Amino acid sequence: MAFLDPSLTRPAALWRGLGIALCGAALITLGAKVQIPFWPVPMTLHTLAIFFVAAALGPRLGFAAMSAYLAAGAMGLPVFSNSPARGIGLAYLAGPTGGYLAGYLVSTLVVGWLSRNRGWVAQAFAMLAGLGVVYALGLLWLAAFVPVSGLIAAGLTPFILGDLVKIVLATGLVTGLARLKGRAQ
């Protein structure tokens, strides 16, 4: 946990980590709520926020942030994309996008671990690996709602271009943050 000041006491470090994770969860919520007109479907900044948080905070705090986000949603807070219109709480998690949300949780570990102390190319590949996890779990879950013949058309094709753009943006943001952090020290 290099981000923590070694002079902090253990309780202070835990509180600081909790605060950072909650800020990460708030950023993920904001990303889920922002919709941008895009082709072929409107795009949220959900993936961008999750991958940025995972790469910037690392696997532990990235996972904690995503867990806090999912816990808030499970409790009925309207943090998810298109909620409350498409449902809230556990009903939303059990719906067609539940597998993607689980994939995001696992991907925070993948992205956070693979992108630690690495350059922008490695971070981009870490995010691609994380995206693979998201799509694998998402499509597996979606198969319970969509016929297998239409699975790729419903759960991957409309989103892949936007997700690749978000990976480029997230990589740029993490790289820029690292440069700013390097100048500040």
N, C-alpha and C positions, 0 to 999 in steps of 0.2 A: 504494500500500500504506500507507494512512493508519494502519492499526492498528499498524504497526511504529514503534518509537522511532527517530527519525532519528539519535540519537547512537550506535546500535548499528553495529558494523562489519558489512561485507557477510557474512562467514561467520556471525556471530552472528545476523544477521537471517534468513539462510537456515535455520539450525538452529531458530530460533523459529518460522518459517513451517512447517517440517516438523513440529515438535511440535504446532502448532495443527491442521494437516491430519490428523495421526494421531489427535488427540483428536476431530476431526470424524468420522473414519472409525469410531472406537469408539462415538460417539453414534449413528451410522447403524446400526451392528451392534446396539446395544441396542434401537433402534427396530424393527428387523426381528424381534427375538426376543420382544418384548412383544406378547402377544395379548389382545385385549379382546373379550368377547362383544358382538356387534353383529348387526344384521339387515341384509341377508339372509345375510351370511357373517361369520365372525369377522374382526376388524380388527386389523392390526398398526399400529405407530406409525412405520413405515418412511417413508412420504411426509412425515409431519410432521417427522421428523428431517432428511430430505434437504432439504426446502424451508427449514427453519429454518437449517441449516448454510449453504446457498447464500445466503440473504438476509443472514444475520449476518456471514458471512466474505467475501462478494463472489464474483465469478465465478472468479478464479484459485484462491483457497484452497478454495472450495466444490468446484470441479472436482478439485483435488488430493485433497481428502478422499474424494470419491466414487471417484476413480481408485484410491486406496489401498484402499478397501473392496472394490472389484471385484478388484483384484490379490490381496488376501488370500483372497477367495473362489475365484479361479481357481487359487490354489496349494493349495486343498483345505481351508483353514480353514473351520469351520462357521459362517460369518458370515451366511449368507442365511436368510431366513424358511423355516422347516420343514426346515432342513438340520441334521443329516445324514440325516434320515429320507427326504427326497425326493432325495437325491443330494448330491454335493459337487463342487467343482472345475469343470473345463471342461464336464463332463457336465451340471451344473446350469445353467451359462450357455447351453448349447446347447438346453436344454429349453424348455417353453412360456413360461416367464417371462423368457427371455433378452432379448426385445425391450423389455420394461418396464424391465429393468435398464439397457439401452443408452439408453432414453428418460430414465431418471433422470440418467445421466451428462450427456447433452446439456442436460437441463433445469437442471442446476446453473449452466450458462453463461447460460441465458435468465433464470432467476430472479435470479441474482447480478447480472447486468448491469442488468436492468430495475428492480430494487428499490434500487439504490445511491442513498443520500442522498434517499430519497423517503418520503412519509408512508404511513400504514397502508393507505389506499385503493389507492395505486399498488402497494404491496407485495402486496396481495391480488390485484390484476390481474396482476402479474408471476407470482405463483404459479399463477393460473388458466392463464396462457400456458404455464408450465412443465408443468402437468398435461396440457394439450393435446398437448404434445410427447411426454409419457410415453405417453398413450393412442394417439397416432398410430403411434409406433414399436412399442408393445406389441401393438396389434391387427394391424399389418402382419406382425409375426413370428408371432403366434398363428395367423394364417391358414394356416400350414403344418401346424398341429396340429388345427384345428377347422374343420368345414365353414363356408363363408362365411355360410350361412343362420343359423348359431348363434353367430356371432362376437360380436355385440353382447351377446347374452344371457350368454355365457361370460366375456367379457373386459372389459365396461364396466358394464353394469347392476348387477351385485352390488356393485361397488366405488365407484361415483360418489358416493353419499351420504356414505359414510365419508371419502372423499377431500376432499369439500367441508368437512366438519367439521374435518378435519385442517388445511386451509388457514386456516380461521378461527382455530384454536388457534396455528398457526405464526405467523400475522400478529400475534396478541396477544403471543406470546413475543418476537418480534423488536422490536415496538414497546416492550414493557416493558424489554427489554435496552437499547434506545437511550435510554430515559428514565433508567435507572439509570446508564448511561455518562455521560449529560449532567450528572447530579447529582454524579458523582464528579470531574468536571473543573472 
